[in-house]
């Protein structure tokens, strides 16, 4: 796919981006599957949101990813058939399986697992080699260290080893911060690349107390950017960490640091890199989430490409955004190691003349496992392998998480919470990480931890009024459906158990949630108190870790039952972010 700069400035540019994706041919060998036509003089490889999934896995893309207002029907808010039509992907193909939820179970049996660091390394090494010496750069967009039981037990150290062997040259962060400052800095001392974050600063108190920072004068905690020579030209990479860490996670993990989007500081940095460092291209390595990146690209000029993450959106083609300085291309590269972004640049003095971009699905069966990475993974897993392989249950239905509202995996977790605490209602956070499990597949402890492993897993039960429960749902819906992307934090809506409700995403805050009912059909009363169970609270709790509660529930045979639709959607008929 060729994206010429002059074409991007035309009014109809978006329609012109629908040229064909590289087709993934199924073959007995991998000799030609990932061959890309040579182009330009610099190649940037981009991965993001792998969530510590070292092994190949299944991951079902969402069937609900609603765009509201101006984002209705715009990438990334397209699912199912609408997604295939927009990006000209053939139905019932390997690409359709990788990028959508359509026929997921049948296609999973046909096309197999995706990702896995041993397979990723084979692909990355090949694409680096194709680009030639000193012409390629590998970047990671964050959420690298968290999301598996192994990473949680090793506090991310396993992923530092894997990143070093993979050859990641720069990364930014999000869940990495939830290990706390000491662990973060210990891991970074072993990481061979750069950790970049232009938008993390010391608090006033921390600055007064001379807390360590990359730049004490400005208060920047981490290096904001790096300049790398590729193909004889200077490419700047700026890091943009997740802006809402102290809001989305316990403040105790990062008490000395303040975050934010900070687009004014970003504009100053871009200008300095252009004028003082004389760079020829500027790339933003972002963990904002795609909607935030689209808005930011309209406000900050001088960035050529945003390599985005956080929202787990697999978008096959860059989205052009006009701003005062020209056009910025915005991408997002999916999650769980399923995809590798390939950005080929034709650089000239002070500018990018042309661009080609591919988002390649990483089909594990088509890529030979790299022996060195395979050996590393086996070594770090060895102390835990027997415990993780323990079979807990067999599921009779597809278990998945990723969707704007309840997924079947979270429905089971809510059932477990309600049972453990004898609670009327359960709330489970709308995390987007967590792999999928096919019907008939054994559920192991490793699968359980892939849905629950984090540094604040404690379960709890508390008394809440019906009014408070409604307020929580209103708040998280506004986080997802606020028409201003800068007020979105990128998760999905809190999952509920023992409760149903109606949601009108296009309404204003405070008016989206209605018709709340308990499982017995009784309406939730605003002033009445209910027992509510949950986990992953931003406030410290003392209960058992959620993985133990979930595993116990599964061992008791609680994996069956019809899927329960807890949410009735209003005002979204015909929205292409809703499949079926």
N, C-alpha and C positions, 0 to 999 in steps of 0.2 A: 504494500500500500504506500503510495507516494503522496505526501502532503506538501504541496508547494506553498511557500509563504504568501505569494501573491493571491493564490486561490482562497486562502483563509480570510483574506480581507473582503472578499466578495460577500454580498448579502446572503447568497445561497450556499455558503461554504459548508454548512453542516450536512446538507444533502450530498455534497460532493465527496464526503468521507466514506461513503458506503461501498467502497471497492472491496473486493473479496478478501476474506481472511486467508492466511496460509492454511490449506486443507491438510488435515492430518490423515494420511492414508494408513490403514491397518495393514501390517506386513509381518512376515515371520522374523524379519531382522529390522534393526533400527538404522540401517546404513544411509537412508536418504530422507527419513521422515522429517528431520529438523534442519534441513539445508535451506538457508535463506540466501536470496540473491545478494551479492556484494553491493554495498552502497556506502558512499561517504568516506570520511576519514577518522571517525570516532564512534565507538560503541559503548553505550551504558546499559548494563544489565541491572534489573530492579526486581527485588522480591520484598514481600511485606506480609505482616500478620501471620507468620507461620505457626505461631503459638506452640512452639517447641515440639512440633510433630516431626520427629526424626524418621519415622517409618511411613510407608505409603498408607493411605487411608481413603475412606469414602467421606464425601461431604456434599450434601444436597444443597443446592442454591435455593434462594427463597421463592416461595409462591406468592408472598405478599411483601412488596417493597413500594409503598405508596408514595407518590409525589403529589404534593398539595400546592395549589396556587400556580405560580409560574413554573414550578418544577413538575407539574402533572405531565406525564408522557415524555419527559426528558430523561436522558441517562443521568444517574444510574437507576431511575425509578421505572424500570421496564422489566417484566418477567415473562416467562413462558413464550407463547407464540408472538407476542408483541416484541420481545427481545430478538427472536429469530428474524422477524421481518425487518426490524430496524437495522440489524447488522448483517443481513443477507446470509444467514446460516441455514443450511439445509436441515430440515426436520429428520429425526431418527438417525442422526450422524454422531460421530465422536465429538465434534464441536458442540452440538446441541446438548449432549450429555454433560460436557464439562461446564458449559455456561448457563444452563437452565435446570429447572426441576422436572422438566417433562419426561415422562416414562422413566423415572429415575431408577426404579428397581430393576426393570428389564434391561436398561442400558448399563447399569452397574455390573450385571452378570456378563454382559457382552464386552464391555470395554475395560472393566477392572478398576483397580485402585489408582489414585493419582498421588503425586508428590513423593516424599521420601528423600532424605538428604543424600543418600548414596547415588540416587538417580539424578537428583538435581546437580550434583557435582559433575557427573558425566556430561550433562547438557551444558553446564556453565563452562567447563573446560573446552568443550568443542566450540562453543560460540566465541569464547575468548581467542582460541587459536585461529578461527576463521577471520577475526578482525586484524590479526597480526600483532607483533610485539609492541607494547606500550600504546596500544590504541583502544584498550578496553578497560572498563571500570565497573566493579560490582558494588551495589548499594543495597542496604536493607532499611526498610521504612519503619521498623519498630515492631513491638509485640513478638520479639524473637525468643525471649527467655522464659516465657510463661505459657501454660496451657496444658501441661502434661504432669503426671505424678512424678516422673523422673526429674523434670526441671524444678518442681516444687521442693522435692527432697534435697536436691543439690543446689538449691537457691540460684539456679541459672548457670552454674558452672559448666554443666554439660554442653549447654548451647554456646558458651564462649569457645570451648574447644572445637565444636562443630563449625562455628563461624570462622575461626582461624584457619581450619583446614579447607573450608570452602573458598576462602580468600576474600571475605567481605572487607572492603577498604573504608567504608564509612557507614554509620547507622545513626538513627535517632531513636526516641523511646516513648513508651507509654507504660505498659504493665511492668516494664523494667523498674520503674520507680517504686512499685509496691513491695519490693524487697527491702526498702529502706536505704538511707544514704550510705551506710557502711558497706553493705553487701554490694550496692551499685558500684561504689568506688573500687572495691576489691576486685570485682569482675572486670571493670574497665582497665585496671592495672595489668590484667592478663590479656585483654583484647588487643590484637595487633593493628586494628584499624582505628579510625577516629570516631568519637561520639560527638555529634553535632546537634546543638539546640540553641538557636538564636533567641528564643522566647522564654528562657528560664533565668530568673534573676533572684538575687538575695532579697529577703524581706528587710525592712528598715532595721529591725532589731538585730538580725544576723549580720548585716553590713556594719552596724555599730560595734558589734562584738568581734569584728575581723574574722568572720567565718570564711573558710577557704572558698575561692572562686577563681575561675579562669582569668577574669579581668576585674580586679578589685575596684578600679576607678569607675567602671560602668555598672558593676554589680552582676555582670553576666557570669553565671555559674559554670557554663561549659563553652567550649570553642564554638563560635557561631557558624563558621564556614571554613572550607578548605579550597585550595586551588590546585587542580591537577592538570598536568600537560598530557593531552591526548592527540595523537596524530600531528604533533608539532604546534598545537594550539592550546590556549589556556581556558580551562573549563572550571567555573566556580560551582561548588555544591554547598548549598545552605541547608542547615538542619532546622526543622520545625517540629518540636515535640508536641505531644498531645496537650492542648491548651488548658484542659479542665481537670488535671490530676487531683488537686486538693478538694475538688467538689465531687468528683465521681468515686473517689476512694478515700479511706481514712486519712485525715490530715496529719496524723501522727507519723506517717511514713516520710513526709517531706516538710517538716515544720519550719525549716530555714529558707525554703524556696517558694517563690511565687511564679505563677505561670500566666498564660493568656495568649491570645492570637498575636497581638502586638504588630499590627500591619504597618504602623508608622515607623517603628524601629526597623522593620524588615525593609521598607522602602529606602531608608537611609543606608542600610547595609548594601542593598543592591546598587545604589548610586555610587557608593564608595568602591565596590568591586569593579564597577564599570570604569569609573574615572581614575581611581588611584592604582588599582591593581591591573588595569588594562586587560580584563578578561574578554574572551571572544564569545562566551556563552555563559548563561546563568541557569542552573537547575535548582529547583526547590525540592528537597527530600522531605516530604510532609507526612505528618500523622494527624492532620486536622479532620479527616473525613471529606468525602468528595463534595458534598454541598457547600461546606465551608471553603474548600479550595476554589470552587467556581466563583464564589463571591470575592474571595481574596484576590483572585486573578484579575477581576474587574477593577480592583482598587489599587493594586500595586503594579507598576509598570517596570519593564526591564527584565522580567523573568521569561526565559524562553519556554521552559517546560516544567510543569509540576508533576513529580512522581509521587502519587498520593497513596495513602493507606488509611487504616483505622476502621472504615465502614465495611470492609470486606467485599466491596463491589468489584466484580470482575467485568471491566468495560473494555471491549476489544479494540476500540479506536479512541484516540485522543479527542477531547472536546475543545474546540477553539473558543477563546474568550477575548473579546476586544477590551482594550484599556487605553489610557492616554498615550502610552508609548507604542502601541501596535497590537499584537496578538500574542496571547499565551496559550499553550496547549496544556490541558489538564487530563491526567490519567489516574486510574486506580487499578491495582494489580491483584485483587482477590485475596485469598487467605489460605492457610494451612499447607503451603507449599504446592498448591495445585497449579500455580501459574508462574511463569517467569516473563517479565516485561523486557523487551529488547528495543532500545531506542538507538537508531543509527542517525548520526548527524553529519551533514556536509558543512564543515566549518570553513569560514574565511576570516580575514582580519576584522575583528570587532563584531562579527555577526554569524548567525546561522542561516545558510542559504537554503537548505532543504532538510527534510526530516522523513524518516520512515520508522514506523512503530508496529511491533507485533506483540500480542499477549499470547504466549504459547502455553497451552495446557501441558502439564508434565505427566504424560501417560507412563506409569512405572514399567509396564510390560514391554514398552518399546525402547527402553533405555537400560543399558547394562549397568548394573550397580558398580560404582567405583570401589575397588578393593580396600583402599586406605580408609575411606569414609565408613565402609561396612565394618571394618575392624574396629574403628573408633567407637561406633555405635554399640557394637557388641561388648566392648570393654566397659563403657560407662553404664550400660544396662545390666551387666552381669550380677551385681549385688542385689538387684531388685527383680530380676526377670522371673524367678519362680513365683514370687508373691503376685506380680502383675498378671501372670498367665493363668492364675486361678479362675476357673469358671464359676460364675455366680448364678447365671440364669440363661435361658434361651428365650429370645423374644419372638412373638408371633406376628409382629407388625413392624413397619419401618419406624425407627426412632431417629428424630432429627431435632435440631434446635432452631436454626436460622430461619426467622420469619418475623414480621413486625409484631405478631401476637403469638399466642401459645403454640409451641411446637410439641410434638408428642413426647420428646425426652423430658421437657420441663413439666409436662402434665404428670409424668411418673414421679419426678422429684417432688412436686407439690403433694402428690398422694403420700409419699414417704414422710414428708414433714407433718402432714395432718395426722397420720397414723402414730408417729412417734410422740407427738404432743397432745393427742386427742383434741385437736384444734378444729374449729368450724371452718376456718379459712387459712390458706397458705399463700405466701407471696415468694416468688423466686425471681432474682434479678434478670433483666433482659440482656444478658451477655450474648455476644455474637460468636464467641469461640465455643468449640465443642463439636466433635466429629459425629458422623451418622452411622447407625447400625442397621443392617439389612434384616428382613424377616428370616427367622430360622438360624440366624447367626448367634453364636455364643457371646454372652456379655461377660467380660472379664473385669478384674479390678482395674486393669489399665483403661478400659472403656469408661468405667465409673469415674476415674480420676481425670480423664480427658474432658469431662463435663463439669468438674467441681474443684480442680486443684488450683487453689490460690492461697495467699497468705492471711486471709481473714475468712476462714470457712466455717466459723462457729455458728451453730444453729441456736435458735431462741424461740420463745413464745411470749407474747405480751397481750395486754388488753387494749383494744382500740375501739373507738366509736365508728359507727357507719359513716359519719361525716369525715372522720380522719382517713378512712379507707378510700372514700371518693376523692378526697384531696390528693392523696398519693397518686391515684390513677390519672387525675387531671394533670398533675405536675409532670409525670413521666410522658404523658401524651404530648404535652407542650414541648418537652425536650425533643421529641421526635418530629412533631408536625408544625412547629412554629414556622411561620412563613419567612422569618429572617434566619438564615443558616447560622449566623453568629450566636444564636440562642439554642442551637442544637448541639448535643454532646455525642451523638452517634450510636447509642445503644438502641435496643428494641424495647418495646413496652414490657413492664414488669409482668411476669407470668402469674396467673391466679389459679388456685385450686379451691373447690367448694363454693365458687362464686361465678356468676355470669353477669354480663353487663352489655349495654349498647354503646358504641363509640362512633361519633361523627367527626372524623379527623379534620374536616375543613372548617369546623366551627372555631370560635375564639376560645382562649383559655378560660377554663371554668365552665364551659358549656359543651364540652365534648362527651362527657360521660353521663349516662342515664340508665334507668331501668336495672338497677343493681339487685340481684336476687341470690339467695342462698341456694344450695343444692336441693333443699326440700321445697323450693318454689316460693318461699316467703321473701318479701321485699326487705332489703337492708334498711334499717331505720337509722336515721342520722344521729340520734341521741343515745341509741342503745349500744352497749359495749359487747364486743365479740372477742373470742380467743383467736389470735392470729399467729401462725408459725412462719418462720423465715430463716434466711441465712445471708451471709455476706453483708452485714450491716456496717455502716461507716462508724457506728458507735461500738465500743468494745463489748463483746459478749463472752459468756463462759460455757456455752453448750458444747456438745460433741461436734466434731467436724462433720460437715454435711456428707462427705463420702462414706463415713461409717453408717450414718442414718440411711442413706440411699442404698448401700450394699445390703444392709439388714433387711430392708423392705423387699429387695429383689430376691434374697435368699428365701424369703417366705412365700415365694411363688407369685408375687404381685407384678406380673408383666403383661397380663392379658386385659381384655376389656375393650369395648368400643371407644373410638375416639370421641371426645366430648368437645363440642364447640362452645367455648366459654364467652366468645365475643361475637356480637351481631354488629356488622358494619352498616353505617348509614351515610348516604350521600356520596358513595364511591362507585356507583354503577358505571360500567364502561371505562373505569380507570385502568390503563394498561400496566399499572403496578400491582394488579390483582389478577391471578390466574385461577379460573374456575370458580 
